[in-house]
């Protein structure tokens, strides 16, 4: 696994072992959310549906998103962080991580 460019060693370690297919599915699900609906509850609902549809456990489904947003496997509340960061930057971070897995 290549590291995320410009990322600290801890961020690169966090990205190890993440699955590309899970990240791709999360990106697809989140791209369908309108910016006006980019709210904590809606983001949680959207990613939870993605998790259920894929048959993923929460750690597997949310882990890649958490690493892309915070650079860590353990972080502040994920969905609140995504709302604060906003849709364009969230999607960009997810795609950036995907390119380097």
Backbone as XML, in Angstrom:
<?xml version="1.0"?>
<chain id="A" units="angstrom">
  <residue number="1" name="UNK">
    <atom name="N" x="0.844" y="-1.180" z="0.000"/>
    <atom name="CA" x="0.000" y="0.000" z="0.000"/>
    <atom name="C" x="0.880" y="1.231" z="0.000"/>
  </residue>
  <residue number="2" name="UNK">
    <atom name="N" x="0.647" y="2.119" z="-0.927"/>
    <atom name="CA" x="1.356" y="3.387" z="-0.921"/>
    <atom name="C" x="0.713" y="4.300" z="0.090"/>
  </residue>
  <residue number="3" name="UNK">
    <atom name="N" x="1.499" y="5.190" z="0.629"/>
    <atom name="CA" x="0.955" y="6.151" z="1.579"/>
    <atom name="C" x="0.216" y="7.268" z="0.882"/>
  </residue>
  <residue number="4" name="UNK">
    <atom name="N" x="-0.489" y="8.015" z="1.659"/>
    <atom name="CA" x="-1.178" y="9.183" z="1.150"/>
    <atom name="C" x="-0.144" y="10.295" z="1.047"/>
  </residue>
  <residue number="5" name="UNK">
    <atom name="N" x="0.019" y="10.936" z="-0.126"/>
    <atom name="CA" x="1.070" y="11.928" z="-0.293"/>
    <atom name="C" x="0.924" y="13.063" z="0.701"/>
  </residue>
  <residue number="6" name="UNK">
    <atom name="N" x="2.034" y="13.463" z="1.280"/>
    <atom name="CA" x="2.033" y="14.575" z="2.203"/>
    <atom name="C" x="1.462" y="14.226" z="3.564"/>
  </residue>
  <residue number="7" name="UNK">
    <atom name="N" x="1.059" y="12.983" z="3.760"/>
    <atom name="CA" x="0.451" y="12.592" z="5.018"/>
    <atom name="C" x="1.525" y="12.140" z="5.990"/>
  </residue>
  <residue number="8" name="UNK">
    <atom name="N" x="1.216" y="12.293" z="7.261"/>
    <atom name="CA" x="2.142" y="11.863" z="8.296"/>
    <atom name="C" x="2.209" y="10.337" z="8.321"/>
  </residue>
  <residue number="9" name="UNK">
    <atom name="N" x="3.225" y="9.802" z="8.970"/>
    <atom name="CA" x="3.380" y="8.351" z="9.061"/>
    <atom name="C" x="2.175" y="7.684" z="9.687"/>
  </residue>
  <residue number="10" name="UNK">
    <atom name="N" x="1.583" y="8.319" z="10.699"/>
    <atom name="CA" x="0.411" y="7.747" z="11.361"/>
    <atom name="C" x="-0.751" y="7.656" z="10.384"/>
  </residue>
  <residue number="11" name="UNK">
    <atom name="N" x="-0.915" y="8.654" z="9.516"/>
    <atom name="CA" x="-1.992" y="8.642" z="8.515"/>
    <atom name="C" x="-1.768" y="7.516" z="7.515"/>
  </residue>
  <residue number="12" name="UNK">
    <atom name="N" x="-0.524" y="7.332" z="7.106"/>
    <atom name="CA" x="-0.218" y="6.270" z="6.163"/>
    <atom name="C" x="-0.470" y="4.911" z="6.790"/>
  </residue>
  <residue number="13" name="UNK">
    <atom name="N" x="-0.138" y="4.758" z="8.069"/>
    <atom name="CA" x="-0.406" y="3.500" z="8.761"/>
    <atom name="C" x="-1.907" y="3.247" z="8.832"/>
  </residue>
  <residue number="14" name="UNK">
    <atom name="N" x="-2.689" y="4.297" z="9.080"/>
    <atom name="CA" x="-4.140" y="4.153" z="9.192"/>
    <atom name="C" x="-4.743" y="3.674" z="7.878"/>
  </residue>
  <residue number="15" name="UNK">
    <atom name="N" x="-4.143" y="4.054" z="6.752"/>
    <atom name="CA" x="-4.688" y="3.690" z="5.446"/>
    <atom name="C" x="-4.387" y="2.242" z="5.061"/>
  </residue>
  <residue number="16" name="UNK">
    <atom name="N" x="-3.457" y="1.609" z="5.733"/>
    <atom name="CA" x="-3.110" y="0.234" z="5.392"/>
    <atom name="C" x="-4.275" y="-0.704" z="5.677"/>
  </residue>
  <residue number="17" name="UNK">
    <atom name="N" x="-4.522" y="-1.589" z="4.757"/>
    <atom name="CA" x="-5.549" y="-2.604" z="4.937"/>
    <atom name="C" x="-6.951" y="-2.167" z="4.560"/>
  </residue>
  <residue number="18" name="UNK">
    <atom name="N" x="-7.124" y="-0.953" z="4.098"/>
    <atom name="CA" x="-8.456" y="-0.504" z="3.687"/>
    <atom name="C" x="-8.803" y="-1.105" z="2.339"/>
  </residue>
  <residue number="19" name="UNK">
    <atom name="N" x="-10.073" y="-1.388" z="2.147"/>
    <atom name="CA" x="-10.520" y="-2.020" z="0.903"/>
    <atom name="C" x="-11.015" y="-0.975" z="-0.088"/>
  </residue>
  <residue number="20" name="UNK">
    <atom name="N" x="-10.504" y="-1.063" z="-1.307"/>
    <atom name="CA" x="-10.881" y="-0.123" z="-2.368"/>
    <atom name="C" x="-12.357" y="-0.215" z="-2.715"/>
  </residue>
  <residue number="21" name="UNK">
    <atom name="N" x="-12.890" y="-1.437" z="-2.781"/>
    <atom name="CA" x="-14.288" y="-1.598" z="-3.178"/>
    <atom name="C" x="-15.233" y="-0.942" z="-2.177"/>
  </residue>
  <residue number="22" name="UNK">
    <atom name="N" x="-14.903" y="-1.008" z="-0.903"/>
    <atom name="CA" x="-15.738" y="-0.391" z="0.128"/>
    <atom name="C" x="-15.673" y="1.125" z="-0.010"/>
  </residue>
  <residue number="23" name="UNK">
    <atom name="N" x="-14.494" y="1.650" z="-0.259"/>
    <atom name="CA" x="-14.323" y="3.093" z="-0.438"/>
    <atom name="C" x="-15.054" y="3.569" z="-1.689"/>
  </residue>
  <residue number="24" name="UNK">
    <atom name="N" x="-14.964" y="2.813" z="-2.776"/>
    <atom name="CA" x="-15.667" y="3.175" z="-4.011"/>
    <atom name="C" x="-17.178" y="3.242" z="-3.786"/>
  </residue>
  <residue number="25" name="UNK">
    <atom name="N" x="-17.708" y="2.273" z="-3.046"/>
    <atom name="CA" x="-19.146" y="2.244" z="-2.774"/>
    <atom name="C" x="-19.559" y="3.429" z="-1.906"/>
  </residue>
  <residue number="26" name="UNK">
    <atom name="N" x="-18.728" y="3.800" z="-0.950"/>
    <atom name="CA" x="-19.025" y="4.956" z="-0.103"/>
    <atom name="C" x="-19.032" y="6.239" z="-0.927"/>
  </residue>
  <residue number="27" name="UNK">
    <atom name="N" x="-18.053" y="6.380" z="-1.807"/>
    <atom name="CA" x="-18.005" y="7.560" z="-2.679"/>
    <atom name="C" x="-19.269" y="7.639" z="-3.529"/>
  </residue>
  <residue number="28" name="UNK">
    <atom name="N" x="-19.652" y="6.526" z="-4.124"/>
    <atom name="CA" x="-20.856" y="6.507" z="-4.967"/>
    <atom name="C" x="-22.092" y="6.896" z="-4.170"/>
  </residue>
  <residue number="29" name="UNK">
    <atom name="N" x="-22.213" y="6.378" z="-2.962"/>
    <atom name="CA" x="-23.373" y="6.701" z="-2.126"/>
    <atom name="C" x="-23.383" y="8.179" z="-1.757"/>
  </residue>
  <residue number="30" name="UNK">
    <atom name="N" x="-22.238" y="8.722" z="-1.396"/>
    <atom name="CA" x="-22.176" y="10.113" z="-0.951"/>
    <atom name="C" x="-22.298" y="11.105" z="-2.105"/>
  </residue>
  <residue number="31" name="UNK">
    <atom name="N" x="-21.846" y="10.716" z="-3.290"/>
    <atom name="CA" x="-21.993" y="11.615" z="-4.443"/>
    <atom name="C" x="-23.464" y="11.856" z="-4.751"/>
  </residue>
  <residue number="32" name="UNK">
    <atom name="N" x="-24.329" y="10.930" z="-4.373"/>
    <atom name="CA" x="-25.758" y="11.085" z="-4.612"/>
    <atom name="C" x="-26.477" y="11.982" z="-3.615"/>
  </residue>
  <residue number="33" name="UNK">
    <atom name="N" x="-25.765" y="12.450" z="-2.596"/>
    <atom name="CA" x="-26.375" y="13.322" z="-1.593"/>
    <atom name="C" x="-26.256" y="14.769" z="-2.068"/>
  </residue>
  <residue number="34" name="UNK">
    <atom name="N" x="-27.374" y="15.456" z="-2.142"/>
    <atom name="CA" x="-27.384" y="16.869" z="-2.532"/>
    <atom name="C" x="-26.695" y="17.696" z="-1.446"/>
  </residue>
  <residue number="35" name="UNK">
    <atom name="N" x="-26.002" y="18.748" z="-1.846"/>
    <atom name="CA" x="-25.316" y="19.596" z="-0.870"/>
    <atom name="C" x="-26.272" y="20.175" z="0.168"/>
  </residue>
  <residue number="36" name="UNK">
    <atom name="N" x="-27.497" y="20.466" z="-0.225"/>
    <atom name="CA" x="-28.480" y="21.002" z="0.717"/>
    <atom name="C" x="-28.848" y="19.965" z="1.776"/>
  </residue>
  <residue number="37" name="UNK">
    <atom name="N" x="-28.652" y="18.689" z="1.474"/>
    <atom name="CA" x="-28.964" y="17.600" z="2.404"/>
    <atom name="C" x="-27.724" y="17.077" z="3.118"/>
  </residue>
  <residue number="38" name="UNK">
    <atom name="N" x="-26.610" y="17.767" z="2.985"/>
    <atom name="CA" x="-25.340" y="17.325" z="3.573"/>
    <atom name="C" x="-25.343" y="17.655" z="5.071"/>
  </residue>
  <residue number="39" name="UNK">
    <atom name="N" x="-26.159" y="16.916" z="5.799"/>
    <atom name="CA" x="-26.341" y="17.095" z="7.244"/>
    <atom name="C" x="-25.998" y="15.797" z="7.951"/>
  </residue>
  <residue number="40" name="UNK">
    <atom name="N" x="-25.595" y="15.907" z="9.187"/>
    <atom name="CA" x="-25.143" y="14.764" z="9.981"/>
    <atom name="C" x="-26.091" y="13.574" z="9.900"/>
  </residue>
  <residue number="41" name="UNK">
    <atom name="N" x="-27.368" y="13.799" z="10.188"/>
    <atom name="CA" x="-28.324" y="12.688" z="10.205"/>
    <atom name="C" x="-28.463" y="12.031" z="8.838"/>
  </residue>
  <residue number="42" name="UNK">
    <atom name="N" x="-28.508" y="12.838" z="7.788"/>
    <atom name="CA" x="-28.650" y="12.293" z="6.441"/>
    <atom name="C" x="-27.389" y="11.534" z="6.010"/>
  </residue>
  <residue number="43" name="UNK">
    <atom name="N" x="-26.227" y="12.050" z="6.389"/>
    <atom name="CA" x="-24.975" y="11.364" z="6.054"/>
    <atom name="C" x="-24.900" y="10.014" z="6.763"/>
  </residue>
  <residue number="44" name="UNK">
    <atom name="N" x="-25.312" y="9.994" z="8.026"/>
    <atom name="CA" x="-25.333" y="8.731" z="8.778"/>
    <atom name="C" x="-26.288" y="7.741" z="8.122"/>
  </residue>
  <residue number="45" name="UNK">
    <atom name="N" x="-27.467" y="8.211" z="7.750"/>
    <atom name="CA" x="-28.459" y="7.346" z="7.094"/>
    <atom name="C" x="-27.931" y="6.805" z="5.765"/>
  </residue>
  <residue number="46" name="UNK">
    <atom name="N" x="-27.315" y="7.680" z="4.989"/>
    <atom name="CA" x="-26.788" y="7.289" z="3.673"/>
    <atom name="C" x="-25.695" y="6.231" z="3.803"/>
  </residue>
  <residue number="47" name="UNK">
    <atom name="N" x="-24.734" y="6.473" z="4.686"/>
    <atom name="CA" x="-23.640" y="5.511" z="4.828"/>
    <atom name="C" x="-24.091" y="4.241" z="5.538"/>
  </residue>
  <residue number="48" name="UNK">
    <atom name="N" x="-25.089" y="4.348" z="6.400"/>
    <atom name="CA" x="-25.599" y="3.146" z="7.045"/>
    <atom name="C" x="-26.316" y="2.266" z="6.025"/>
  </residue>
  <residue number="49" name="UNK">
    <atom name="N" x="-27.043" y="2.887" z="5.097"/>
    <atom name="CA" x="-27.700" y="2.118" z="4.030"/>
    <atom name="C" x="-26.633" y="1.445" z="3.160"/>
  </residue>
  <residue number="50" name="UNK">
    <atom name="N" x="-25.588" y="2.181" z="2.828"/>
    <atom name="CA" x="-24.451" y="1.629" z="2.071"/>
    <atom name="C" x="-23.874" y="0.422" z="2.816"/>
  </residue>
  <residue number="51" name="UNK">
    <atom name="N" x="-23.737" y="0.538" z="4.123"/>
    <atom name="CA" x="-23.191" y="-0.547" z="4.947"/>
    <atom name="C" x="-24.114" y="-1.768" z="4.907"/>
  </residue>
  <residue number="52" name="UNK">
    <atom name="N" x="-25.393" y="-1.532" z="5.095"/>
    <atom name="CA" x="-26.354" y="-2.633" z="5.096"/>
    <atom name="C" x="-26.445" y="-3.301" z="3.726"/>
  </residue>
  <residue number="53" name="UNK">
    <atom name="N" x="-26.513" y="-2.488" z="2.670"/>
    <atom name="CA" x="-26.612" y="-3.027" z="1.309"/>
    <atom name="C" x="-25.405" y="-3.885" z="0.953"/>
  </residue>
  <residue number="54" name="UNK">
    <atom name="N" x="-24.227" y="-3.481" z="1.423"/>
    <atom name="CA" x="-23.011" y="-4.227" z="1.132"/>
    <atom name="C" x="-22.767" y="-5.381" z="2.084"/>
  </residue>
  <residue number="55" name="UNK">
    <atom name="N" x="-23.571" y="-5.446" z="3.152"/>
    <atom name="CA" x="-23.374" y="-6.489" z="4.151"/>
    <atom name="C" x="-22.102" y="-6.278" z="4.960"/>
  </residue>
  <residue number="56" name="UNK">
    <atom name="N" x="-21.663" y="-5.019" z="5.071"/>
    <atom name="CA" x="-20.424" y="-4.697" z="5.770"/>
    <atom name="C" x="-20.685" y="-4.466" z="7.252"/>
  </residue>
  <residue number="57" name="UNK">
    <atom name="N" x="-19.684" y="-4.773" z="8.057"/>
    <atom name="CA" x="-19.714" y="-4.403" z="9.459"/>
    <atom name="C" x="-19.375" y="-2.914" z="9.530"/>
  </residue>
  <residue number="58" name="UNK">
    <atom name="N" x="-19.835" y="-2.209" z="10.575"/>
    <atom name="CA" x="-19.573" y="-0.767" z="10.657"/>
    <atom name="C" x="-18.101" y="-0.385" z="10.508"/>
  </residue>
  <residue number="59" name="UNK">
    <atom name="N" x="-17.212" y="-1.119" z="11.147"/>
    <atom name="CA" x="-15.791" y="-0.761" z="11.067"/>
    <atom name="C" x="-15.292" y="-0.827" z="9.626"/>
  </residue>
  <residue number="60" name="UNK">
    <atom name="N" x="-15.716" y="-1.832" z="8.879"/>
    <atom name="CA" x="-15.284" y="-1.987" z="7.491"/>
    <atom name="C" x="-15.889" y="-0.892" z="6.609"/>
  </residue>
  <residue number="61" name="UNK">
    <atom name="N" x="-17.154" y="-0.555" z="6.844"/>
    <atom name="CA" x="-17.833" y="0.439" z="6.008"/>
    <atom name="C" x="-17.395" y="1.861" z="6.318"/>
  </residue>
  <residue number="62" name="UNK">
    <atom name="N" x="-17.252" y="2.174" z="7.596"/>
    <atom name="CA" x="-16.970" y="3.547" z="7.988"/>
    <atom name="C" x="-15.476" y="3.828" z="8.129"/>
  </residue>
  <residue number="63" name="UNK">
    <atom name="N" x="-14.667" y="2.780" z="8.284"/>
    <atom name="CA" x="-13.234" y="2.965" z="8.483"/>
    <atom name="C" x="-12.547" y="3.753" z="7.383"/>
  </residue>
  <residue number="64" name="UNK">
    <atom name="N" x="-12.766" y="3.393" z="6.107"/>
    <atom name="CA" x="-12.102" y="4.155" z="5.035"/>
    <atom name="C" x="-12.543" y="5.620" z="5.004"/>
  </residue>
  <residue number="65" name="UNK">
    <atom name="N" x="-13.799" y="5.864" z="5.309"/>
    <atom name="CA" x="-14.306" y="7.240" z="5.317"/>
    <atom name="C" x="-13.639" y="8.011" z="6.455"/>
  </residue>
  <residue number="66" name="UNK">
    <atom name="N" x="-13.543" y="7.381" z="7.602"/>
    <atom name="CA" x="-12.916" y="8.017" z="8.770"/>
    <atom name="C" x="-11.457" y="8.373" z="8.474"/>
  </residue>
  <residue number="67" name="UNK">
    <atom name="N" x="-10.725" y="7.449" z="7.857"/>
    <atom name="CA" x="-9.318" y="7.706" z="7.534"/>
    <atom name="C" x="-9.204" y="8.844" z="6.520"/>
  </residue>
  <residue number="68" name="UNK">
    <atom name="N" x="-10.072" y="8.860" z="5.525"/>
    <atom name="CA" x="-10.023" y="9.921" z="4.511"/>
    <atom name="C" x="-10.320" y="11.291" z="5.124"/>
  </residue>
  <residue number="69" name="UNK">
    <atom name="N" x="-11.257" y="11.338" z="6.055"/>
    <atom name="CA" x="-11.654" y="12.623" z="6.643"/>
    <atom name="C" x="-10.643" y="13.103" z="7.678"/>
  </residue>
  <residue number="70" name="UNK">
    <atom name="N" x="-10.182" y="12.193" z="8.545"/>
    <atom name="CA" x="-9.361" y="12.626" z="9.681"/>
    <atom name="C" x="-7.906" y="12.175" z="9.615"/>
  </residue>
  <residue number="71" name="UNK">
    <atom name="N" x="-7.608" y="11.179" z="8.762"/>
    <atom name="CA" x="-6.261" y="10.640" z="8.725"/>
    <atom name="C" x="-5.993" y="9.634" z="9.824"/>
  </residue>
  <residue number="72" name="UNK">
    <atom name="N" x="-7.043" y="9.239" z="10.538"/>
    <atom name="CA" x="-6.897" y="8.294" z="11.650"/>
    <atom name="C" x="-8.017" y="7.276" z="11.630"/>
  </residue>
  <residue number="73" name="UNK">
    <atom name="N" x="-7.748" y="6.130" z="12.244"/>
    <atom name="CA" x="-8.794" y="5.119" z="12.387"/>
    <atom name="C" x="-9.736" y="5.457" z="13.535"/>
  </residue>
  <residue number="74" name="UNK">
    <atom name="N" x="-9.278" y="6.236" z="14.487"/>
    <atom name="CA" x="-10.104" y="6.719" z="15.591"/>
    <atom name="C" x="-10.105" y="8.234" z="15.474"/>
  </residue>
  <residue number="75" name="UNK">
    <atom name="N" x="-11.308" y="8.828" z="15.495"/>
    <atom name="CA" x="-11.391" y="10.262" z="15.241"/>
    <atom name="C" x="-12.583" y="10.859" z="15.975"/>
  </residue>
  <residue number="76" name="UNK">
    <atom name="N" x="-12.718" y="12.181" z="15.883"/>
    <atom name="CA" x="-13.943" y="12.811" z="16.393"/>
    <atom name="C" x="-15.144" y="12.229" z="15.637"/>
  </residue>
  <residue number="77" name="UNK">
    <atom name="N" x="-16.353" y="12.534" z="16.075"/>
    <atom name="CA" x="-17.544" y="11.977" z="15.413"/>
    <atom name="C" x="-17.490" y="12.152" z="13.891"/>
  </residue>
  <residue number="78" name="UNK">
    <atom name="N" x="-17.636" y="11.032" z="13.199"/>
    <atom name="CA" x="-17.448" y="11.000" z="11.746"/>
    <atom name="C" x="-18.450" y="11.857" z="10.992"/>
  </residue>
  <residue number="79" name="UNK">
    <atom name="N" x="-19.723" y="11.652" z="11.231"/>
    <atom name="CA" x="-20.741" y="12.312" z="10.417"/>
    <atom name="C" x="-20.785" y="13.817" z="10.682"/>
  </residue>
  <residue number="80" name="UNK">
    <atom name="N" x="-20.543" y="14.219" z="11.912"/>
    <atom name="CA" x="-20.455" y="15.641" z="12.234"/>
    <atom name="C" x="-19.247" y="16.263" z="11.524"/>
  </residue>
  <residue number="81" name="UNK">
    <atom name="N" x="-18.135" y="15.521" z="11.510"/>
    <atom name="CA" x="-16.935" y="16.012" z="10.823"/>
    <atom name="C" x="-17.188" y="16.175" z="9.331"/>
  </residue>
  <residue number="82" name="UNK">
    <atom name="N" x="-17.906" y="15.218" z="8.737"/>
    <atom name="CA" x="-18.205" y="15.308" z="7.307"/>
    <atom name="C" x="-19.091" y="16.514" z="7.015"/>
  </residue>
  <residue number="83" name="UNK">
    <atom name="N" x="-20.041" y="16.788" z="7.885"/>
    <atom name="CA" x="-20.905" y="17.954" z="7.683"/>
    <atom name="C" x="-20.084" y="19.238" z="7.741"/>
  </residue>
  <residue number="84" name="UNK">
    <atom name="N" x="-19.183" y="19.317" z="8.712"/>
    <atom name="CA" x="-18.354" y="20.520" z="8.872"/>
    <atom name="C" x="-17.414" y="20.692" z="7.680"/>
  </residue>
  <residue number="85" name="UNK">
    <atom name="N" x="-16.795" y="19.613" z="7.246"/>
    <atom name="CA" x="-15.846" y="19.671" z="6.120"/>
    <atom name="C" x="-16.567" y="20.021" z="4.826"/>
  </residue>
  <residue number="86" name="UNK">
    <atom name="N" x="-17.796" y="19.533" z="4.668"/>
    <atom name="CA" x="-18.583" y="19.823" z="3.475"/>
    <atom name="C" x="-18.425" y="18.759" z="2.404"/>
  </residue>
  <residue number="87" name="UNK">
    <atom name="N" x="-19.372" y="18.737" z="1.490"/>
    <atom name="CA" x="-19.394" y="17.706" z="0.457"/>
    <atom name="C" x="-18.187" y="17.752" z="-0.480"/>
  </residue>
  <residue number="88" name="UNK">
    <atom name="N" x="-17.852" y="18.905" z="-1.067"/>
    <atom name="CA" x="-16.745" y="18.902" z="-2.041"/>
    <atom name="C" x="-15.430" y="18.374" z="-1.453"/>
  </residue>
  <residue number="89" name="UNK">
    <atom name="N" x="-15.092" y="18.818" z="-0.246"/>
    <atom name="CA" x="-13.833" y="18.392" z="0.360"/>
    <atom name="C" x="-13.908" y="16.941" z="0.826"/>
  </residue>
  <residue number="90" name="UNK">
    <atom name="N" x="-15.062" y="16.519" z="1.325"/>
    <atom name="CA" x="-15.227" y="15.123" z="1.726"/>
    <atom name="C" x="-15.012" y="14.194" z="0.538"/>
  </residue>
  <residue number="91" name="UNK">
    <atom name="N" x="-15.687" y="14.481" z="-0.564"/>
    <atom name="CA" x="-15.560" y="13.647" z="-1.767"/>
    <atom name="C" x="-14.122" y="13.679" z="-2.277"/>
  </residue>
  <residue number="92" name="UNK">
    <atom name="N" x="-13.503" y="14.852" z="-2.273"/>
    <atom name="CA" x="-12.115" y="14.969" z="-2.731"/>
    <atom name="C" x="-11.179" y="14.139" z="-1.863"/>
  </residue>
  <residue number="93" name="UNK">
    <atom name="N" x="-11.386" y="14.162" z="-0.556"/>
    <atom name="CA" x="-10.535" y="13.377" z="0.343"/>
    <atom name="C" x="-10.736" y="11.878" z="0.119"/>
  </residue>
  <residue number="94" name="UNK">
    <atom name="N" x="-11.981" y="11.469" z="-0.067"/>
    <atom name="CA" x="-12.263" y="10.056" z="-0.318"/>
    <atom name="C" x="-11.607" y="9.600" z="-1.620"/>
  </residue>
  <residue number="95" name="UNK">
    <atom name="N" x="-11.733" y="10.388" z="-2.665"/>
    <atom name="CA" x="-11.125" y="10.037" z="-3.944"/>
    <atom name="C" x="-9.610" y="10.078" z="-3.862"/>
  </residue>
  <residue number="96" name="UNK">
    <atom name="N" x="-9.065" y="11.019" z="-3.102"/>
    <atom name="CA" x="-7.614" y="11.107" z="-2.923"/>
    <atom name="C" x="-7.066" y="9.881" z="-2.213"/>
  </residue>
  <residue number="97" name="UNK">
    <atom name="N" x="-7.765" y="9.439" z="-1.178"/>
    <atom name="CA" x="-7.341" y="8.225" z="-0.487"/>
    <atom name="C" x="-7.436" y="7.031" z="-1.422"/>
  </residue>
  <residue number="98" name="UNK">
    <atom name="N" x="-8.501" y="6.963" z="-2.186"/>
    <atom name="CA" x="-8.708" y="5.838" z="-3.111"/>
    <atom name="C" x="-7.570" y="5.712" z="-4.110"/>
  </residue>
  <residue number="99" name="UNK">
    <atom name="N" x="-7.083" y="6.845" z="-4.591"/>
    <atom name="CA" x="-5.993" y="6.842" z="-5.571"/>
    <atom name="C" x="-4.702" y="6.276" z="-4.999"/>
  </residue>
  <residue number="100" name="UNK">
    <atom name="N" x="-4.576" y="6.293" z="-3.696"/>
    <atom name="CA" x="-3.305" y="5.900" z="-3.070"/>
    <atom name="C" x="-3.385" y="4.597" z="-2.289"/>
  </residue>
  <residue number="101" name="UNK">
    <atom name="N" x="-4.469" y="3.858" z="-2.488"/>
    <atom name="CA" x="-4.558" y="2.547" z="-1.839"/>
    <atom name="C" x="-3.940" y="1.488" z="-2.736"/>
  </residue>
</chain>
